[in-house]
Amino acid sequence: MTRTASLQAAEIEQRITALLERMSLDEKVGQLTLLQAGGGHIPEHLREDVRAGRVGAVLNEVHVDTANELQRIATEESRLGIPLLVGRDVIHGFTTVFPIPLGQAASWDPALVTACARVAAQESAACGVNWTFAPMLDIARDPRWGRIAESLGEDPVLAGQLGAAMVRGFQGDDLAKPGAIAACAKHFAAYGASESGRDYNSTNVPENELRNVYLPPFKAALDAGAASVMTSFSDLDGVPASANTFLLRDILREEWRSDAMVVSDWDSIRQLAVHGFTEDDRSSAFEAARAGVDLEMASTTYRDHLPSLVRDGRLTESRIDALVRNVLRLKFRLGLFESAQTDAARFAPAASPSHLALAYEAAVGSAVLLTNRDWALPLDASTLTSLAVIGPLADDPHEQLGTWVFDGDAQYSRTILDAVRAHVGDRIDVRFARGVANTRSRRTDLIDEAVALAANSEVTVLVLGEEAILSGEAHCRADVTLPGAQQALLEAVAATGTKVIVVLMTGRPLALEAAVPHAHAMLCVWHPGSMAGPAVSDLLFGVRSPSGKLPVTFPRVTGQIPIYYAHKHTGKPVTPESYIHQEDIEPRAHQVSVGNTSFHLDTHYTPLFPFGHGLSYSHVEYEHLWSSSGVLPMEGRLTLGVDVVNVGPRDTVETVQLYVRDLVGDVTRPVRELKAFTRVALARGERRTVEFTITPRDLAFYGRAQRLLVEPGRFHAWIGGSSTAELRTEFTLLDHATSA
Ligand code: GLC
């Protein structure tokens, strides 16, 4: 922390202390209460609450005049004039909508993620918002869970780097500057491990897994300066996060020394009694305050019970002061005591051409080319005369925005059909059919019309996947194949002999083993946001080349879940030799003659598409993986390098990925772990040497004693274009004695 920053920090603490000395207990508890606003008007009870200092923060107010009036009441009519936090879920855009976070993660581009968050911050700050409930940092390895759409994928390193990038975008370099909004690392912690992928379900995560997988992205976001943390709804090993002293005290405050403000999730303190963790609201308030939740969202157990808990001696007033201090610190850092009013005129207009241009770049960068049989893509518009666009998602300004778009304005959406017609409609007959009423519908009565169109079209762009409502909070699916009658539509269209290009619009990885054979090419665009249309059209016709890489594994079938690349080796790992499909088993095979290694009899043991996978319109080869040494001294560094060659027909961008495996550990270690990545632009024919430097700290992990370990021993390292990279080298991390 620079001297200036530390002086500012010290001054803020002094100002907080001075304010606390003037506050009554009720006014302190008022600062710990976050209530729903009226969305454009101020209900009388809220006006009274603000005036009386019974509320310190509101959420879901995005009318700037109303937000300014709330701030005026707080700063001019209340006794102490303490301004308000104004929170909103600005998850992947505001008026301008960017790809869902899972889609942005597929770009593997921290700078792009930062830029999108920056625009979202500016557009929401112009409406009086000063705090967002993002980034969502839950490691997600279960596509059944609807909130995987909001996540940054399955890997701690990728999610950590992109989460930190999002924090930088929201907060900028000074929270007090206009256009900066406070970030909120959520949902602390391990919410993504909800059992069976069913939202709000229990999570049972061994501490070692918690420390090695689920906590690192939160630490990365806090190291990037995330100003707040939100507790998750879920119980972690039997203790709900909103009363979990291990998470909120031992980890967040003691180990990480964080002073970030902690907010509960919506009503999650009151829900402690629903979990059966507490008897009633009073004990819920006690447990959450004791654990260290600073601000209660939506429920009012704090306001209803904390004063009496202090008067009864159950809680000390200094405990309350500690919570209030964290809330006030954020308000000081935001500069709200200097100015809580928003001058909308100071901000660029929402959905400006530059904002939409960024949304286009983000949609292009998020797209992942999953398959491209015989170079079916890109399409050559100069040779095509007829093109069918089929599927309801191809022409729906709302659905393409995805989940969590409270403020997304569909008037700025450009759909795929609209963009394709604008792009090539002057020379190609572009026809459209829905094919299915919607993605959930099992009705097949619209398929014939679509088939007739496809039968008379050289190419069919079939937009399949999920409506926005099928992912996001509380929207989980037990079967993650294509919903509704879409598989039937795909097969019927493919049977016509047209060239089938599937554009997959989805909030999660889908189990597509039955779909892939019917498509000549498959392009996953997630829910791409406002500029879905121009981005997809330019990708289909080769104006832009796909460069995205999967941030999450795609299963073959739902039953493989959870399936992810950084799995453990087990004591009986499957091999190509040991695997056998049930259909290939001899009749009356003896019990121990089959299997005996880790796989399913009815499905191949590999994923459909692995983490890090993504094709382009060129072809990249990796050669000459080298290491600066075969040994890494405990105080040293090791450089690993590879030649990356663009041997394909056009320029491309490749995300080069470094994975390592710790062959022997104090606890079993994953078969591969992403340690670094970088995007390189390669002109056609260009050869580039890409280098990564690692230190022993990069190899640290939590062992049985739950302490961070750097253990000497042998490591494998791979560099390539996905988690199945084949080029491998190895090195030995020396112990201190040997290193000397
Ligand atoms: C929700 C979500 C959380 C969100 C909050 C406020 O239920 O779990 O992510 O930020 O409520 O909308």
Residues whose N, C-alpha, C, O or C-beta is under 5 A from the ligand:
A	BS01	GLC	D89 F133 D265 W266
